[in-house]
Amino acid sequence: MPFFNRHPWVFAGAIHRIQDDPQPGSEVRLLADDGEFIARGLFNPHSNIRVRLYGWTEEVALDAALWSRRLDAAIALRRRLFPEFTPETACRLVASEADGLSGLTVDRYGDWLLVQFTSLALWKRRDELVRLLSEKLQPAGVWLRTEKGIRESEGLEAADGLVEGTEPPRPLFIEEHGVRFGVDVVEGQKTGFFLDQRDNRRAVAGYVAGKRVLDVFCYSGGFALACAVRGGAKEVLGIDSSEPALALARANAELNGVAHRVRFEQAKAFDALERLRDAGERFDVVILDPPKMTRHRKGLEQALRGYHSLNHLAVELLVPDGLLVSCSCSGLISREEFESMLASVAQRSERSIQILEARGQAPDHPVSTQCPETAYLKCDICRVVEP
């Protein structure tokens, strides 16, 4: 069982017996069949992750002192990564399992904290956790964001809103590698911006000088504007299905002075790719950064078929020797499975795909070696070659 190697999740099917009728959010001890202590965790009868583990010695209680130590360690890493944190710097401050706090995600945008609880047990300890965060960071405000599907998966009922301090401005402005973005942390996707792609946007920008770029699932313009502002792309077209996201993207293009080279269109991704292909359009670079395609293992095959279809359409739009940037944030899909999908696309399209850079998430989204699911982001920068 993975939890013998300190994986933080205990699924319902791995539990032989529950003693003493623990209540939702209760602290419990995980024991082997022979009674040997394994770990301490928090119980949730409503979740398939029946116990989330936080302590690996019998002596350590799951109390404020432990949460404080874990938060200190998480904050120390981000201060090392961002030693000159400014009002326009944004980063992931706490990355759930990767920081030993399964079920808690905290993003920092300048002086505001955006907090997500994906664990019923930690939600029940929210006042204590928010108090600790406020004491350590003195934010201007703490805003709660809820993740889609959390009620069904955790039995957790929560609503977005102000927890402490003042509401964040809309938009809130950040800067990333010399590109400025207005971010809607109140209603935007995730906590407002895809911070995990920070360094991938910079890497992709290094390939696009003078090129024609297509950015699909562009959201508020992250890759598109990195290509235009930092990369010197000749022309960028961004596609997204959300008009509010595109309104922000257009404003961000104006903010960076590149609106004459960047345009955005509202459309569904598959429809847009097929329309552009049928119209004979061709691009030097195509970027695919779709949302998570599956949250459950039973949806794995369908998700891989979806990735295959998207990437095949993208390859059809590329000029000879073009660049495909293919991303997946579906943690249940391994890098091996993702790149096997790309190999299948190469075979179907009768073109060779060379992976130039196999990238992951930015270092403020660390990967726990004991929880492989934390290595969720794949970003492959590929050269597509004629046979």
Buried (B, 14 or more C-beta within 10 A) or exposed (E): EBBEEBBBBBBEEEEEEEEEEBEBBBBBBBBEEEEEEBBBBBBBBEBEBBBBBBBBEEEBEBEEEBBBEBBEEBBEBBEEBBEEBEEBBBBBBBBBBBBBBBBBBBBBBBBBBBBBBBBBBBBBBBEBBBBBBBEBBEBBBBBBBBBEEBEEBBBBEBEEEEBBBEEBBBBBBBBBEEBBBBBBBBEBBBBBBBBBBBBBBBBBBEBBEEBBBBBBBBBBBBBBBBBBBBBBBBBBBBBBEBEEBBBBBBBBBEBBEBBEBBBBEBBEBEEBBBEBBEEEEBBBBBBBBBEBBBBEEEBBEEBBEBBBBBBBBBBBBBBEEBBBBBBBBBBBBBBEBBBEBBEBBBEEBEBEBEBBBEBBBBBBBBBBEBBEBBBBBBBBBBBBEEE
